[in-house]
């Protein structure tokens, strides 16, 4: 099948999603033409493959076009056939421009049932919406034994944002533990969209806290293999996010057999459940999505209040207690679930949906 794909190729979320879908579609004998959004900057482990694909610079004039991009910019396509938008979004409510843009493509793909409901609730036609989940690199993120350290190591992966709950994570860590507890919080939070001053303020918020000497930071890396090396060093991932489009790092941690503390809301509910994760039930409803940087109050996200904080603190203490007592073992439920979400598996779903809407 000939297919045009309009997308970015880089080490951010959209770039990884695009790279792996393209790689797997080629295995299914698709002939792909990529129309780049921005300059290519692929993961070092994918560079050779990506450069080969990008060397085919023409596009198909009589072929469908899949655009993997933000919901506010889905109104341009190449080729004369079906147009398919694939946005990854975090909020429950769309702005007028986003609703307008999502109305342009003939079809919409979204990565979760939550996402499908959001699109429907924002006025998009249900019959034109299909769920295509995202995946993880199972050639790299494999089950690994929990660290044998005499301390419990929590980890957080994802760029500094209020949306991702980094304001409440540091508070919870300091509430959950005291200075003589054998714990560590490992952070990998670099946000390339923040200036140096803002990044420094975030780091100081953590470092100047009561347990600042138990918090470490890992610099941004350029390859997923480096991320895996960091993930192998922790016992439990912690994600107190108010809103998420998917949360790839959470899925990767489950595939590694790590434990997970995570909010029961938004995109990651597609793969996080009570069997494989310690869920924070979002019982405080919704609040205005405002952080003064990325979100201007035009939508809603889940509120993180005292009740949610108490749950997070409890879960962190329980993980530490189980580790200290020798009862914390490989999260086999997470490993078993993740087999449904390899890039090979989810690309077969994409293949089915593409053939359905273009037949």
Beta strands, then each sheet from edge to edge (+ up, - down):
strand 1: 2-7
strand 2: 31-36
strand 3: 64-68
strand 4: 83-86
strand 5: 107-110
strand 6: 129-131
strand 7: 152-157
strand 8: 183-188
strand 9: 215-217
strand 10: 236-239
strand 11: 259-263
strand 12: 278-280
strand 13: 286-290
strand 14: 296-302
sheet 1: 2+ 1+ 3+ 4+ 5+ 6+
sheet 2: 9+ 8+ 7+ 10+ 11+ 12+
sheet 3: 13+ 14-
end
